[in-house]
Structure formats: C-alpha cells, structure tokens
Amino acid sequence: MANVDRQAKEMFSRLIKQLSGNEDVTEALKVKNQMLWRQKMNNPRNAAMEIISHMTVDYFKLIRYNEKL
C-alpha cells in the first residue's frame, strides 16, 4: 500500500509538470503575478488529481478481482 501511495505521488508530480507546461505556467509568471499563476495551476492540478484517482481506483479493482480468482 505504501508503494502505491509513493508511486501515485511521483506520478502526480510528473503530471503536474507536464500539464502545466501545456498551460504556459512558469516560475516567471509566479513571480510576476501569483494570483494568475494559481488560477492557471488549478487546471493541471485538477486534471492530474482526476487521472491519479481513476488509476488508483482501477488498480484496487484489479487487485480485488484477482483475489476472487
């Protein structure tokens, strides 16, 4: 279980970096306009959270399915 948690956190961080690059969210923007940076970061963060949540649920469904076999 701890391994799944660690992997999910690592994937979450990678996804945020990838998705925020698509939104043109940079450290320069963070320094210049923190409110706009936060607004733009919400989309990638929410998308990453959604992806991780679905993957985790699917993972545990698979484990439960295999236990029944």
C-alpha positions in Angstrom: 0.0 0.0 0.0 2.8 2.4 0.8 4.4 1.6 -2.5 1.2 2.5 -4.3 1.0 5.8 -2.4 4.6 6.7 -3.3 4.1 5.9 -7.0 0.9 7.9 -7.1 2.6 10.9 -5.6 5.5 10.7 -8.0 3.1 10.3 -11.0 1.1 13.3 -9.7 4.2 15.5 -9.6 5.2 14.4 -13.1 1.7 15.0 -14.5 1.5 18.5 -13.0 4.8 19.4 -14.6 3.8 18.1 -18.0 0.3 19.6 -17.9 1.4 22.9 -16.6 3.9 23.2 -19.4 0.9 22.9 -21.8 -0.8 25.8 -19.9 2.3 28.0 -20.2 2.6 28.2 -16.4 6.2 29.3 -15.5 8.1 30.4 -12.5 8.5 33.8 -14.1 4.7 34.1 -14.1 4.6 33.0 -10.4 7.0 35.8 -9.5 5.2 38.4 -11.7 1.5 37.5 -10.9 0.9 35.0 -8.2 -2.9 35.1 -8.5 -2.9 34.4 -12.2 -0.3 31.7 -11.7 -2.5 30.0 -9.1 -5.5 30.2 -11.4 -3.6 28.7 -14.3 -2.2 25.9 -12.0 -5.6 24.8 -10.9 -6.4 23.2 -14.3 -3.3 21.0 -14.5 -3.6 20.1 -10.8 -7.2 19.1 -11.1 -6.6 17.1 -14.2 -3.6 15.3 -12.6 -5.7 14.6 -9.5 -8.5 13.1 -11.7 -6.1 10.9 -13.6 -4.4 9.6 -10.4 -7.8 9.0 -8.7 -9.1 6.9 -11.6 -5.8 4.9 -11.9 -5.8 4.2 -8.2 -9.4 3.0 -8.2 -8.8 0.8 -11.3 -5.7 -0.6 -9.6 -7.6 -1.6 -6.5 -10.4 -3.1 -8.5 -7.9 -5.2 -10.3 -6.4 -6.4 -7.0 -9.9 -7.3 -5.7 -10.7 -9.1 -8.9 -7.5 -11.2 -8.7 -8.2 -12.1 -5.1 -11.5 -13.6 -6.1 -9.9 -15.9 -8.6 
